[in-house]
């Protein structure tokens, strides 16, 4: 069965350029890796405005889809070992897709399992490719949603993620249970208003919303970043 793995690495100021270098040099090995079906190297941020000023140069991420029998082997790969040489903190999330809507870079990278039952912690990943001429409208709509998100019961972690400083934006959030995220997504006024505006404004070239069962969380990242 396929699994989605998310790595988050915190680095110190002296190692920021090493992290940026890995964001470039890891692409080739990941693309050629026989066990990796899909990958994205991710910058992170506060997610408060989805503009470059949100960027967190001290935290970097990697998302892959891989067969569950290959996870431990990949965890020892030189790609991950390279990050561990200078990362101050590391977190690994092992995920099983529960529901997936939309595409990422024109692909459907996550494979939900029929009849999968889960009542534990849930991870939500959203991602959108924003039309350039719509960036300003999108940025104006973000703050009320983020404010609502931060105050939502059941939220354990929320960070912005992105493949580029502008135009390819998303969020990764961890929730205590599925009901908590449903309440935010469908009952929160700010989020409902943005959903309505999305349909009217046509902000995105493509978009994806996925919920995952968090079947394992290993390590931790600094709460101060």
N, C-alpha and C positions, 0 to 999 in steps of 0.2 A: 504494500500500500504506500501511496505517496504521502509525504509529510512536508509541511512548510516550516522552515527553520529561519528564525530571525536572530542575528547576532547584533549586539550593541556594544561598542567599545568606547570607553572614556579615555582620553589622553591628556597629558599635561602640556602646558604651553610650549615647552621645549620640543615636543614631538608632533606639533600640529603639521609641520611640513612633511614629516614621515607619513602621517595619515593621508594627507592630500596625495602624496606620491603613490600610496597603495590604491587609492581610488582610481588611479590610471593604470598602474601596472597589474592589478588583479583581474582586469577585464579579460585579457587574453586567456590566462589559465582557467578562469571560470567558464568562458565560452567553449573551451576545448575539453573541459572536464567530462569524462564519460558518464559520471553519475549525476551530474547536475542538469535537470530538465529546464529550469528557468532561474534567472538570477537578476537582482538589481543591487547595485551599490548605492548607498543612500547617505546624503548629508542629513543633518537634523537641525531642529530649531525649536523655539518656544511654541510655534504655531499660533501666535496671537494675531498676526496680521498677514502671514504668508507673503511677506516681502523680504528682500535680502537682509533687512535689519534684524530679522528674527534669528538669523543663522547662529548656530552653536558650533563653533570651531573646535570644541573640546569633546564632541560626541559624534560618532560615525556608525553607520549601520550596513548590514548585509542581509539580504533576503534571498533564500534559495528554495526550490522545490526539489525533493530528493526521495528516493525509496527509503522506507524506514530501516531496511536492512543495511543501508550504507551510511547511516547517520554517524555512528561511532567512528567509522573509518574516515569520513570527511572531517570529523572533529580533530583528527590528528594530522590532517593535510598541511602541507607547507604554507598554503594560503592563510589558514587560521594561525598556524605557528608564527608566521610573520607578524601578525597583529599582536600576538601575545608577548612578543619581545619588548614592546614599548607601551602597551595599554596599561593604564592604571587600574581600570575596572572592566569587567566583562559580564554581560548577561546573555544567556541563550534561552530563547523561547521555542518550544516544540509544539506545533499547532496542527490540528486537524480541521479542515474546512467544514463549517456547518451550512452556510449559505453564501452564495456568490452571485453578484449581479454586475454586469458590465465586463469590460475588458481592460487590460493593461498593455499599452503599446500595441494594440490590435490583437492581443493574444488572451486566451483564457488559461492562466497559469495554475489555477487552484482546482482541485478535483474533490468535490464533496462526496462523502460516502453515504450511500442509501441506508436509511433506517438507523443512522448513527444517533445515539441518545447521549445527552450530556446535561448535567445539572451543576457543573462547577464554574470556575472562572472562565471568562470569555475575552478574547482579543478581537478588536475591530480594526480593520485597515481600510482607509479610504484613499483614493488616489484619483486625480483629475489632470488632464492635459487642457490647460486653459487657453482659449483663443486669445491671441495677442491683443486684439482691439478691445477685449472684454476684461482685461486685467484690472483696470481701475474700478469698474463696477463691482467686480468680485471682491477686491480688497475692501471696499466700503461695506460690503455685506458681512464680512467675516467677524469683526469684534463682538457683536451681540451673541453670536453662536458660541464663540470661544468662552465668553463670560458665563454663559449658561452651562457649557460643558464642564468648566472647572468647578461649578457649584453642584454638579449632579451627584446625588447619592449613589454609592456603589462604584464610583470611579477611583481606580487605584493609581493609574499613571496615564498621562497623555503627553505626547510629543509630536511636533511637526516632523515630517519626513519629506524629502524631495530628491529628485534626480538631477536637478539644476536649480540655480538660485531663483529663477523666475519661470513661471509657466508650467512647471511639472510639480504639483504640490499634493500633499496628502497628510494624513494623520495616522498614528498608531496609538491605540488606547487599550488599557487593560481594565476590565470590569469584574466585580465580584460574582456576577451572575448574569444570565441572559435577560432577566426582567429589568435590571437596571439600565441596560443599554436600550432596550425597547422603550422604556419610559422617556429617555432622553430623545431618542430618534423620532418617536411618534406623538409624544405628548408635550414636548417642549415647544413653546410658541416661537422662539427665535429660530430653532431648527426647521420647524414647519414653514416659516416664512421664507427661509432660504430655499427650501425644496420648491416652493411655489415660484419664486423668482428664477430658479434654475430653468424651469419649464418655459417661462416667459422670455428670459434673456438669452438662452442658448449659450451659456458661458463656455461649455466644454467641447473639445473635439472628441474626446472619449473619457469615460469615467468608470470607476469600479468601487463597489462597496462589498466588503467580505467580512463575515463573522467566523471566528475559529474557536474551537475548544482548546483551552490552554492545558495540554496534558502534562507538560513539564516546564518548570521555570528553574534555571540554574544560574547561580551567581547574582550579582546586583550591580546597579549603576549608582552614581553619586546623586543624591537628591538635591544637591546644591547647584547642579548644572542645568 
